[in-house]
Amino acid sequence: MDKSWINILNRLDPLYENGAKEFLHFASLDRPNASAILCPCRKCRNMKFVRKDLIVEHIVVYGFLTSYTSWIYHGEELFSSKLVNQLDKGDEMQDMLHEAFGIPPTSNFVDMDTSAEGFDGSNQYNMGFDKKTEEFFRLLKEAERELYPGSKYSLLAFLVRLLHLKCLNGWSNKSFSMLLELLKDVLPEGETLPKSFYDSKKIIKDLGLEYKKIHACPNDCMIYWNETKDRTSCKFCKAPRYKQFKGASVNSSSETLKIPSKVFRYFPLIPRLQNYLCRLKHLLK
């Protein structure tokens, strides 16, 4: 199904409205007898059930949640055959690690074996490299570990996918840990899943994907950056920058009450390019 319409900025465009109607038709096939379904608009964010006859109106008025690209709450399979084929590629996670650490692909290393069988964390392959490069090879070995014996997924690829779903759908840390407990009980003997959200973050924290947190309008109108960094409300829709709590003054200066309504994560490109070029120069010496 074509989902490109969700990125159309003009929600009055007939293509946008037709896309919303097609979505409703698709969702109705999954729950034909239901009078209400989870609404994927930016206001409801798949957290509220809305009558079917109001779904299209919500999507047009508030906009479709653009991060919701796999419609798993409306009948689309969580792990489609296309996704399985993507995750089945052994070098996909390795490419991600090469990008994160700014290290050229292993094809640029002469006579070097970086497979799990050839790397033990202390051998000749990491001699002469700094700690960050050694950490890269440790993660490369980790990326090749199976989720369980015979699995199509590596542990690292599966965890990255789960954490991505957590971000998209607003799962709490506790719910993520509970899901891991269930998966550990369901998966075959020899599974390598961590026990909790904390342990999962610990495994991938060394990926080095540094980012900056920038506050954003909950309706995606703007970000609080540069000349707008000190604003307390959106200059377009007037939505408050911070979450409002009962009994708290809107103008309260208490930092404990200033919880942003939405946070945008920005990945700076220039430092990563500098990192890549410096390490390439080191390897070519």
QUIGISUL-V375457 format. One record per residue. N is the residue number from 1. RES is the residue in three letters. PHI is phi in radians with two decimals (none if undefined). D_CENTER is the distance of its C-alpha to the mean C-alpha in Angstrom with 1 decimal. Layout:
BEGIN
N,RES,PHI,D_CENTER
N,RES,PHI,D_CENTER
END
This chain:
BEGIN
1,MET,none,22.1
2,ASP,-1.29,21.6
3,LYS,-1.99,18.7
4,SER,-1.08,19.3
5,TRP,-1.10,21.2
6,ILE,-1.16,18.3
7,ASN,-1.70,18.0
8,ILE,-1.22,21.7
9,LEU,-1.25,22.5
10,ASN,-1.46,25.9
11,ARG,-1.32,25.4
12,LEU,-1.56,29.2
13,ASP,-1.10,29.0
14,PRO,-0.95,30.4
15,LEU,-1.10,27.6
16,TYR,-1.19,25.1
17,GLU,-1.12,27.4
18,ASN,-1.12,28.1
19,GLY,-1.11,24.4
20,ALA,-1.11,24.1
21,LYS,-1.19,27.2
22,GLU,-1.16,25.9
23,PHE,-1.07,22.8
24,LEU,-1.06,25.2
25,HIS,-1.10,27.4
26,PHE,-1.08,24.6
27,ALA,-1.16,23.6
28,SER,-1.21,27.3
29,LEU,-1.14,27.8
30,ASP,-1.35,25.6
31,ARG,-2.32,27.5
32,PRO,-1.13,30.8
33,ASN,-1.70,32.7
34,ALA,-1.42,30.2
35,SER,-1.52,31.3
36,ALA,-2.46,27.9
37,ILE,-2.37,24.2
38,LEU,-1.12,20.9
39,CYS,-1.64,20.5
40,PRO,-1.60,17.4
41,CYS,-1.30,18.8
42,ARG,-1.18,17.3
43,LYS,-1.48,19.8
44,CYS,-1.47,19.4
45,ARG,0.94,15.7
46,ASN,1.05,16.5
47,MET,-2.01,18.2
48,LYS,-2.31,21.7
49,PHE,-1.50,24.1
50,VAL,-2.24,26.0
51,ARG,-0.98,29.1
52,LYS,-1.01,28.6
53,ASP,-1.26,31.1
54,LEU,-1.90,29.0
55,ILE,-1.06,25.7
56,VAL,-1.06,26.5
57,GLU,-1.07,27.9
58,HIS,-1.04,24.8
59,ILE,-1.11,22.6
60,VAL,-1.26,25.2
61,VAL,-1.29,25.9
62,TYR,-1.72,22.5
63,GLY,1.62,20.3
64,PHE,-1.44,17.8
65,LEU,-1.17,14.2
66,THR,-1.16,12.9
67,SER,-1.34,9.2
68,TYR,-1.55,11.0
69,THR,-1.75,11.7
70,SER,-1.85,12.4
71,TRP,-1.42,15.2
72,ILE,-1.24,15.2
73,TYR,-1.54,17.1
74,HIS,-2.32,19.7
75,GLY,1.86,20.9
76,GLU,-1.46,18.4
77,GLU,-1.15,17.9
78,LEU,-1.13,14.7
79,PHE,-1.98,15.4
80,SER,-1.27,17.5
81,SER,-1.06,19.9
82,LYS,-1.14,18.1
83,LEU,-1.17,14.9
84,VAL,-1.04,17.2
85,ASN,-1.13,19.1
86,GLN,-1.19,16.1
87,LEU,-1.29,15.1
88,ASP,-1.36,18.9
89,LYS,-1.31,19.4
90,GLY,-1.15,20.2
91,ASP,-1.66,19.6
92,GLU,-1.14,16.1
93,MET,-1.19,14.6
94,GLN,-1.12,17.6
95,ASP,-1.06,17.1
96,MET,-1.10,13.7
97,LEU,-1.19,15.7
98,HIS,-1.04,18.5
99,GLU,-1.13,16.5
100,ALA,-1.11,15.1
101,PHE,-1.64,18.6
102,GLY,1.19,20.5
103,ILE,-1.92,22.7
104,PRO,-1.03,24.2
105,PRO,-0.98,23.9
106,THR,-1.11,26.2
107,SER,-1.15,28.6
108,ASN,-1.49,29.7
109,PHE,-1.59,30.9
110,VAL,-1.49,34.5
111,ASP,0.89,35.5
112,MET,-2.07,32.4
113,ASP,-1.82,31.0
114,THR,-1.88,27.4
115,SER,-1.26,27.1
116,ALA,-1.07,26.7
117,GLU,-1.30,30.5
118,GLY,-1.75,31.5
119,PHE,-2.13,29.6
120,ASP,-2.13,30.7
121,GLY,1.51,29.4
122,SER,-2.46,32.9
123,ASN,-1.51,34.5
124,GLN,-1.17,35.7
125,TYR,-1.20,32.5
126,ASN,-1.81,31.0
127,MET,-1.18,34.3
128,GLY,1.60,34.4
129,PHE,-1.72,30.7
130,ASP,-1.35,29.3
131,LYS,-1.10,27.2
132,LYS,-1.15,23.9
133,THR,-1.21,24.9
134,GLU,-1.08,26.0
135,GLU,-1.13,22.7
136,PHE,-1.05,21.1
137,PHE,-1.20,23.5
138,ARG,-1.13,22.8
139,LEU,-1.19,19.1
140,LEU,-1.10,20.3
141,LYS,-1.15,22.6
142,GLU,-1.10,19.9
143,ALA,-1.13,17.8
144,GLU,-1.58,20.9
145,ARG,-1.20,21.4
146,GLU,-1.33,21.4
147,LEU,-1.08,19.6
148,TYR,-2.74,23.1
149,PRO,-0.93,26.3
150,GLY,1.55,26.1
151,SER,-1.26,22.4
152,LYS,-1.40,20.7
153,TYR,-1.84,17.5
154,SER,-1.46,17.4
155,LEU,-1.03,16.3
156,LEU,-1.16,13.8
157,ALA,-1.10,12.2
158,PHE,-1.19,12.2
159,LEU,-1.15,10.8
160,VAL,-1.07,7.7
161,ARG,-1.13,7.4
162,LEU,-1.10,8.4
163,LEU,-1.17,6.2
164,HIS,-1.13,3.1
165,LEU,-1.10,6.2
166,LYS,-1.06,7.3
167,CYS,-1.16,5.3
168,LEU,-1.13,6.3
169,ASN,-1.93,9.6
170,GLY,1.18,10.6
171,TRP,-1.18,11.8
172,SER,-1.37,14.1
173,ASN,-1.05,14.4
174,LYS,-1.16,17.6
175,SER,-1.14,16.4
176,PHE,-1.14,13.8
177,SER,-1.11,16.8
178,MET,-1.14,19.0
179,LEU,-1.12,16.9
180,LEU,-1.07,17.2
181,GLU,-1.06,20.9
182,LEU,-1.14,21.4
183,LEU,-1.11,19.7
184,LYS,-1.10,21.9
185,ASP,-1.32,24.9
186,VAL,-1.49,24.2
187,LEU,-1.17,23.4
188,PRO,-1.10,26.5
189,GLU,-1.08,28.3
190,GLY,1.71,27.0
191,GLU,-1.11,23.3
192,THR,-2.03,21.4
193,LEU,-1.09,18.6
194,PRO,-1.23,18.5
195,LYS,-1.53,20.1
196,SER,-2.59,17.8
197,PHE,-1.08,14.5
198,TYR,-1.04,16.5
199,ASP,-1.15,17.4
200,SER,-1.14,14.0
201,LYS,-1.10,12.9
202,LYS,-1.13,16.3
203,ILE,-1.18,15.8
204,ILE,-1.81,12.9
205,LYS,-1.09,14.0
206,ASP,-1.44,16.3
207,LEU,-1.12,13.9
208,GLY,1.31,15.1
209,LEU,-1.44,12.2
210,GLU,-1.25,14.0
211,TYR,-2.57,13.0
212,LYS,-1.90,15.0
213,LYS,-1.57,14.4
214,ILE,-2.21,16.2
215,HIS,-1.16,17.3
216,ALA,-2.42,17.1
217,CYS,-1.16,19.1
218,PRO,-1.08,17.8
219,ASN,-1.75,19.0
220,ASP,1.11,17.3
221,CYS,-1.39,20.8
222,MET,-2.81,20.5
223,ILE,-2.05,19.1
224,TYR,-1.59,21.4
225,TRP,-2.57,22.1
226,ASN,0.96,25.4
227,GLU,-1.23,28.2
228,THR,-1.84,26.2
229,LYS,-1.14,24.8
230,ASP,-1.73,27.6
231,ARG,-1.19,27.4
232,THR,-1.94,27.0
233,SER,-2.63,26.4
234,CYS,-1.21,25.1
235,LYS,-1.34,27.9
236,PHE,-1.79,27.2
237,CYS,-1.80,26.6
238,LYS,1.19,27.9
239,ALA,-1.14,25.0
240,PRO,-1.16,25.1
241,ARG,-1.23,22.7
242,TYR,-1.93,22.8
243,LYS,-1.14,22.7
244,GLN,-1.75,26.3
245,PHE,-2.10,27.9
246,LYS,-1.08,31.3
247,GLY,1.49,34.1
248,ALA,-1.75,32.3
249,SER,-1.30,33.8
250,VAL,-1.07,31.8
251,ASN,-1.66,33.2
252,SER,-1.06,32.7
253,SER,-1.67,32.2
254,SER,-1.15,30.9
255,GLU,-1.16,27.6
256,THR,-1.17,26.8
257,LEU,-1.62,26.6
258,LYS,-1.53,24.4
259,ILE,-1.77,21.0
260,PRO,-1.08,19.0
261,SER,-1.19,18.2
262,LYS,-2.68,15.0
263,VAL,-2.14,13.2
264,PHE,-1.80,12.0
265,ARG,-1.84,10.5
266,TYR,-1.92,12.7
267,PHE,-1.75,12.8
268,PRO,-1.09,16.6
269,LEU,-1.50,17.8
270,ILE,-1.03,21.4
271,PRO,-1.03,21.1
272,ARG,-1.22,19.1
273,LEU,-1.18,21.9
274,GLN,-1.08,24.6
275,ASN,-1.06,23.2
276,TYR,-1.09,23.3
277,LEU,-1.16,26.8
278,CYS,-1.11,28.2
279,ARG,-1.29,27.2
280,LEU,-1.12,28.4
281,LYS,-1.08,31.7
282,HIS,-1.13,32.0
283,LEU,-1.28,31.5
284,LEU,-1.52,34.1
285,LYS,-1.17,36.8
END
